[in-house]
Amino acid sequence: MAGGDPEQARDVARWRQAERLRLRAARQNLSVEARNAVATALQAHLLDLLARCFGDLRDRVFSGYWPIKGEPDLRPVLSDLHHAGVRVALPLVEVKQAPLVFRRWTPDTRMVRGDWNIPVPPPEAEVLTPDVALAPFVGWDRKGYRLGYGGGYFDRTLAALDSRPFVIGIGLQAAELGTIYPQPHDIRLDAILTECGVQVIHLRDHSASD
């Protein structure tokens, strides 16, 4: 992890931005068939991981995401979890440069346009604190670090929560990097999941036997 060297920090920032652009372009260039295959595989792997780590998630809070910019579409899993009695939430930006807010979502939720024009639950939707949260990534490494879009929202949110959720990074196997050169603000995820299955997992005290 880089220390307090300003020049090194600038070099890392430039490298990470270049990697974001490269990996996002590769993801956007996937065919429709390839995208569907990735999403189908990830959906199955995610449900298996949740069952193994948590058993029954009924009445717990699960935070998903609304896919943008070629991210794998896991919305069918959100619907399945809702119908299984899980309280599903979606993250949204309500204040710039502040932690994300998680609001309840159901398949019947009337979505509105949020930051970056992303569909989000309306302001009257219940605010929840997730027990499990998905974190889509642009890139990832074997130590469990995630390369995001550069806004820092997810790391800022995790740092602000009193009780940290079990966080699962979601993305492409081909987005693996030797390292993301994690900085002091980067928070290691609990698991990394790709279309090839679980790549990284650091089990803490989130099992169903808590």
LINGI-V766840 format. One record per backbone hydrogen bond with DSSP energy under -1.0 kcal/mol. NH is the residue of the N-H (numbers start at 0). CO is the residue of the C=O. If there is no record, write none. Layout:
# LINGI-V766840
nh = <NH/NH>
co = <CO/CO>
This chain:
# LINGI-V766840
nh = <1/8/9/10/11/12/13/14/15/16/17/18/19/20/21/22/23/24/25/26/27/28/29/34/35/36/37/38/39/40/41/42/43/44/45/46/47/48/49/50/51/52/53/54/58/59/61/62/63/70/76/77/78/79/80/81/82/84/85/86/88/89/91/97/100/102/103/104/108/110/111/113/116/117/119/124/127/130/131/132/133/134/136/137/138/139/140/143/146/155/156/157/158/159/160/165/167/168/169/170/174/175/176/185/188/189/190/191/192/193/196/198/199/201/209>
co = <181/4/5/6/7/8/9/10/11/12/13/14/15/16/17/18/19/20/21/22/23/24/26/30/31/32/33/34/35/36/37/38/39/40/41/42/43/44/45/46/47/48/49/50/84/56/86/131/88/67/73/73/74/75/76/77/78/81/80/59/61/102/100/94/91/89/125/87/105/108/119/117/113/114/111/121/101/60/60/165/62/167/169/146/146/174/144/140/138/151/152/153/154/155/156/130/132/190/134/192/171/172/139/182/143/166/166/199/168/196/193/191/191/189/206>
